[in-house]
Amino acid sequence: MPLYTYKVKNKAGKILTGESKIKSEAELRGILEGKELLPLEIKEKNALTDVSQISLFKQKVKLKDLAVFCRQFAIVLEAGVPMAAAMDVLRDQTANPTLKYALNDLYADIQKGIQLSKSMKKHLSEFPEILVNMVESGEISGQLDRVFSRMADNFEKEFKLNQKIKSAMTYPIIVMCVAIGVIFILMVKVVPSFADILKGFNVTLPIFTKILIDISNFFKSFWWLMLGAITMLVSVSRAYSKSYNGKLFFGRLAITLPVLKGATKNIITARLTRTLGTLMSSGVLLIQAMEVVQKILGNAVIAEKIEGVITEVKKGKGLTQPLNAVRYFPPMVISMVKIGEESGDLDFALQKSADFFDQEVEASMQKLTSLIEPIVIILMALVVAFIILSILYPMMSIYQTMS
């Protein structure tokens, strides 16, 4: 159905604006007039009138947006507001246009008597599968407000986890970019100047100085080619990382590289325990919960191994033994899962494990940063040292000859 934006005037003369997903402009006009609102302007939103409707320009629904939506929805439902009225309030308050578009559709479906979870399934690009499954279980148990409260907690913790990862990697990336910039300036501006000076003295240059000058000339003449090659390399790498083989390749790197594997293990473990605990605490069956967890781990290699865990769980073997057979998750998690299964309180054990590994993620990211920073600085120092020595060595030879 098309999406319309409208501007109306109420009885008090106040101008109101909004959006609605509906079959036709005439139907929307009738609904507005039925609410004693005077339509001033009604426009259909499409790719020609709004670039945000083009998938390339669509604003993504981020974890923070989902956390705010779930928190607000939980509060409104807890206050006893009917679902349709609650959705009407939230869609007007939502700033993200993509999420707002989805909420408009949800509001229209709720008014038609369609279940919220079924409506959400039409918008899996905006609402992750974990949220849809949780809402479905909340509808069955009649605890939809608690479900949204738990999902708000879950998205907030996942958002904080991602922020920790980003903040830990920001400084090394900045240092790397500065290093590349310094080297580029040296090669394009500084080295050619010294090369011209050395040519004037007509001296025999050492082999490493000749190599440096040749590299500098290549930088000056073909900088555009290098820029294009880097851009193409980044584009190809991103495209490859989204393919099945690419996901396996980068996933294998993340769990085997000495610098990355510790942090990766803690991140995957935190996601597994937190998501599985959240789903099971809301009544989602273990097999269904594991199928959702498999999709959010962020590592294709471990996700494939979880497929084997799901198969074993379907055979009735429980979770402890198949999860231990993966030979990846820390012994503490296996022990907590075993205790949880034996006590019948698996969701609580998983959530406590998630709290612990959230802290471990922060510590491992700090350790990762402390390892990456000196590596980048040492590499930059080696390159700069090579450039300086390649210039100073022949200069010293000239000075000795002249003296």
Stockholm file with secondary structure:
# STOCKHOLM 1.0

chainA/1-403         MPLYTYKVKNKAGKILTGESKIKSEAELRGILEGKELLPLEIKEKNALTDVSQISLFKQKVKLKDLAVFCRQFAIVLEAGVPMAAAMDVLRDQTANPTLKYALNDLYADIQKGIQLSKSMKKHLSEFPEILVNMVESGEISGQLDRVFSRMADNFEKEFKLNQKIKSAMTYPIIVMCVAIGVIFILMVKVVPSFADILKGFNVTLPIFTKILIDISNFFKSFWWLMLGAITMLVSVSRAYSKSYNGKLFFGRLAITLPVLKGATKNIITARLTRTLGTLMSSGVLLIQAMEVVQKILGNAVIAEKIEGVITEVKKGKGLTQPLNAVRYFPPMVISMVKIGEESGDLDFALQKSADFFDQEVEASMQKLTSLIEPIVIILMALVVAFIILSILYPMMSIYQTMS
#=GR chainA/1-403 SS CCEEEEEEECTTCCEEEEEEECSCHHHHHHHHHHTTCEEEEEEEECTTTCGGGSGGGCCCCCHHHHHHHHHHHHHHHHTTCCHHHHHHHHHHHCCCHHHHHHHHHHHHHHHTTCCHHHHHGGGTTTSCHHHHHHHHHHHHHTCHHHHHHHHHHHHHHHHHHHHHHHHHHHHHHHHHHHHHHHHHHIIIIIHHHHHHHHHHHTCCCCHHHHHHHHHHHHHHHHHHHHHHHHHHHHHHHHHHHHSHHHHHHHHHHHHHSTTTHHHHHHHHHHHHHHHHHHHHHTTCCHHHHHHHHHHHSSCHHHHHHHHHHHHHHHTTCCSHHHHHHTSCSCHHHHHHHHHHHHHTCHHHHHHHHHHHHHHHHHHHHHHHHHHHHHHHHHHHHHHHHHHHHHHHHHHHHHHHHHC
#=GC SS_cons         CCEEEEEEECTTCCEEEEEEECSCHHHHHHHHHHTTCEEEEEEEECTTTCGGGSGGGCCCCCHHHHHHHHHHHHHHHHTTCCHHHHHHHHHHHCCCHHHHHHHHHHHHHHHTTCCHHHHHGGGTTTSCHHHHHHHHHHHHHTCHHHHHHHHHHHHHHHHHHHHHHHHHHHHHHHHHHHHHHHHHHIIIIIHHHHHHHHHHHTCCCCHHHHHHHHHHHHHHHHHHHHHHHHHHHHHHHHHHHHSHHHHHHHHHHHHHSTTTHHHHHHHHHHHHHHHHHHHHHTTCCHHHHHHHHHHHSSCHHHHHHHHHHHHHHHTTCCSHHHHHHTSCSCHHHHHHHHHHHHHTCHHHHHHHHHHHHHHHHHHHHHHHHHHHHHHHHHHHHHHHHHHHHHHHHHHHHHHHHHC
//
